[in-house]
Amino acid sequence: METVPPVSPVPHEALRTFATAVYRSAGANEENAALLADTLVQSDLWGHQSHGLLRTSWYYKRICNGVMFPNAKPTVISDTGSVVCLDGNDGMGQATAKFAMEYAIDRALRHGVAAVTVRRSNHFGTVQYFTRMATKADCLAIMTSNGGPGMPPWGGLKKLIGTNPWSIASPGGKYDPVVLDIANTGVARGKIAVAMRRGDRIPEGWALTIDGRPTTDAAAAFQGIILPMAGHKGSGIGVMVDVLSGVLSGASFLTGVNSPFFFEKQSNCGHCIIVMDVKAFMPLDEYHARIERFIEEIKAVPPIPDVEEVYYPGEIEVHQDAINRRNGIVLPHAVLKDLAETGRDAGVSDLCHFDCQEL
């Protein structure tokens, strides 16, 4: 059996510089290229490689194929003050989501609560990248997005519902924010893509083949059906996220949405954001004291055997970020190979200063 050589950790700064250059070469302005690169690198820093640099070439190809416009700016469709509807104009998902979240935060600080929907957007990476923005303004945020079909409605065989991720984030007072960011499938499709790139098998219960048979083959799963989390509950939540993100926003929904790895198809996805200003509900000091007690009560729970510490949602990402910033990010060989190929296509191989040239 051939031994795979170890991969050296890569400094996050080198990866961010490289990815920015890739998107600049495709025509993205400096701000948007840097934002897209940062969302990818940040996901890897948090330990979520399913949404990290694995996707570098996906966005690059979508820009080059003219189905995602890197510098398009959202336009306002309607605005009632606390409720705003935006058209993303097929722009870069990350730039559109950032614009929409900043809009929602501004309106929440004016009105107490704000809701912003987005249509004609694109995949934007991890949802928590954007909900965490609200916590810096001492706001809570809820954000949903729909995606291309990945799982059937409960009991069905046809893929109809996306992984449809959602995130809720709250300021943590003196602690790091409390953040939940999950998809409604048992596992994100990107995690199956990571396993496929590594040549690993996946656990039973993650997916079915296209004809509905259980599989541990990552490639068959990626083309097949991703199973919902918690059975009918995950399927039901996925449906309702699509109601908010697709139906309410005016975006496409169900089979009208295309996943980002269809490089020649417009996404047509939508998002829904709700932001609440803490100060509209209670004095900020009071909320901070309450959320700190909330976190401390969770942290005080004795761990089960073989578990060192009980974490609250969002805490592990902060710890992993610190480790990876210090030690560098370890990427699978297949991802490094893909980065090298993308660097050659983009004409920025000179910035590929990490161990992938020979792969």
Number of C-alpha atoms within 10 A of each C-alpha: 3 4 5 7 7 9 15 14 14 18 17 21 13 16 23 22 17 23 30 23 23 29 26 20 18 19 17 22 15 13 12 21 26 20 19 25 23 23 22 26 26 25 21 25 24 22 21 18 24 22 24 24 26 24 20 23 23 15 25 24 21 23 21 18 14 14 21 27 21 28 19 16 15 23 13 11 12 11 11 7 12 20 18 21 22 25 23 30 20 24 23 29 25 26 24 31 31 17 16 26 26 16 19 26 30 19 22 26 20 14 15 18 23 23 24 23 30 31 27 25 29 34 27 22 21 23 25 23 20 25 31 24 19 26 25 14 14 22 25 26 30 23 27 28 31 36 32 26 22 26 25 18 18 15 9 10 14 16 18 20 29 31 32 26 25 26 22 22 26 24 25 22 21 10 13 18 24 20 24 18 19 20 24 27 27 19 19 21 23 17 18 25 21 20 18 19 17 15 13 15 15 18 12 11 15 22 31 23 19 18 10 13 11 18 21 17 20 26 19 17 25 21 14 22 28 29 27 30 21 12 14 14 13 19 25 17 20 28 23 15 25 29 20 22 29 30 17 18 24 21 25 24 27 21 14 16 25 24 20 21 16 14 21 16 16 21 27 26 31 34 35 27 29 22 30 25 25 24 15 15 11 10 10 16 11 13 18 18 13 14 19 17 14 13 19 13 11 12 14 11 11 11 12 9 6 6 8 9 12 15 14 18 16 19 18 13 18 14 13 16 20 13 15 20 16 11 13 20 23 19 20 18 18 17 22 22 17 20 26 23 17 21 23 14 15 18 14 17 18 9 16 20 15 17 15 18 14 7 12
